[in-house]
Amino acid sequence: MCTVVIDVPRESGRPVRMLAVRDEDRNRPWRGLGGWWPDQPGVHGVRDDRAGGAWLAVDPAARRLAVLLNREDLSERSDDEVVSRGGIPLQSVAGSLPETPTTRGFNLVEVDADGATVVEWDGLTARRTRLAPGTHMIAHHAPDDLGTPRIGRWLEDFRRAGIAEDDEWWGPWLEVVAASTADPSASVLRRDAHGGLVLESLLVCAATVGADGVDVREAVLSEPGEWDPALGERLRASAPVVPQ
């Protein structure tokens, strides 16, 4: 299951900062940040090649970003009655997210220049929560759910670490990510078995969304599910695919 750490600024005019970790089957084909959707030419994102949708999508002109996390589906719908979740981030940045999605359950983190919203869909009910100023974690339940081991163990550490006041603002957060790997049961970087599949942390994205523009960078982990000491360097070296 994926993890998002996000900071909503307390001061007007400062940008939202987000660190997102993508967990997926390492054998499922995907593409990194790029403009992969001809019908949405202004949108960039991380593309799932099997279904054609996005894990993360961003429309820089609209100052909108959306990232998708799977969660349990409580409905009794068959596979024939649902569509891929990958269309959800693309609909979100286009401002056309349906009130009743025809997908399995998900958490969607929507970011704009003014803040962030979490949409929770469990297959039966949709809930929208506008995040208060401060640092939050989202995984596969409600925002800041302390019953999720990685959130219960590390949320306060992310809050205490804060954000660096330079271009490499993600540095203190990556230190917490590195520390979390000492406890595999609560690590931010994951290697979990689900229904016969092994889902592993593959990719980290760092995003800034504010009135002045959007900056999204990516770094692929050298070994899925394991801490990579070069992660920060790789984020720094990654030219912002979506420039300000």
C-alpha positions, -999 to +999 in steps of 0.1 A: +000+000+000+013+035-009+021+062+016+018+100+013+033+126+037+020+161+031+025+195+047-003+221+044+013+255+052+002+275+082+012+307+066-006+322+036+013+322+004+036+293+012+033+261-010+020+226-001+048+200+001+042+163-005+063+132-005+046+102-021+058+065-021+044+042-047+040+005-038+033-019-067+042-053-082+077-048-096+067-067-127+037-045-136+048-022-164+047+015-158+063+048-170+077+077-150+066+113-150+056+124-185+028+135-208+013+102-216-024+111-222-031+128-256-066+136-246-052+157-217-022+173-233-014+196-204-013+168-179+019+149-167+020+119-145+032+084-136+015+060-160+003+024-154+009+008-187-014-022-181-046-002-176-035+031-191-043+053-161-022+072-136-009+067-101+000+104-099-012+132-122-006+169-123-020+198-143+005+226-139-016+253-155-044+246-131-020+241-101-037+208-094-021+174-084-037+141-075-022+108-062-040+075-057-037+050-028-056+017-028-079+009+001-103-020+010-135-021-011-166-029+010-190-033-018-201-067-033-196-056-069-180-081-093-150-073-114-172-068-144-190-040-125-159-018-118-133+000-139-097+007-132-088+032-105-061+047-127-086+071-143-093+088-109-062+110-107-068+121-143-104+130-136-094+148-104-069+172-121-095+179-148-120+188-121-144+160-132-141+135-103-174+116-101-194+117-068-199+079-070-169+063-086-173+030-105-140+017-091-127-004-062-120+015-030-093+042-029-079+072-011-072+101-033-050+130-022-059+162-041-035+191-039-040+227-051-023+260-044-045+266-014-042+232+004-051+196+001-082+173+003-084+136+009-112+117-009-120+083+007-140+059-013-148+024+002-170+012-026-202+023-008-196+059+005-174+088-005-160+112+021-140+144+015-117+158+042-100+192+037-067+188+056-060+213+083-026+232+083+002+210+094+018+177+085-003+146+077+002+110+066-022+090+044-021+053+037-051+029+033-074+042+059-084+077+071-058+105+072-035+103+102-050+070+112-028+060+142-040+024+138-019+021+107+015+010+121+037+033+099+014+063+107+012+055+144+049+052+147+062+079+124+037+107+120+051+127+150+086+121+137+077+137+104+061+166+122+091+172+143+115+168+114+098+196+095+108+209+060+143+222+051+144+259+041+162+253+008+156+236-026+161+202-010+132+206+014+126+169+015+159+161+033+145+159+069+116+137+057+139+113+040+158+109+072+126+097+088+119+074+059+154+059+063+150+055+101+116+037+096+133+008+077+147-004+110+112-017+118+098-036+088+063-038+104+061+000+104+084+010+076+074+037+051+091+016+025+071-016+021+073-052+009+040-068+015+021-098+001-015-092-010-036-119-026-007-137-042+011-105-052+041-090-036+038-052-035+070-032-030+079+004-028+093+013-062+092+051-066+093+083-045+079+116-058+085+150-042+060+177-051+056+214-044+023+230-054+018+267-048+006+300-064+040+304-080+038+270-098+043+233-096+075+212-092+073+174-093+104+152-091+109+114-090+134+089-079+133+051-085+145+030-056+176+009-066+161-021-049+123-022-044+112-020-008+146-011+006+162+022+017+183+038-010+210+062+004+211+079-030+174+088-030+179+124-020+206+129-045+185+113-072+156+137-064+179+166-066+193+155-099+159+149-114+150+179-135+115+190-126+094+173-153+066+198-146+085+231-145+073+262-126 
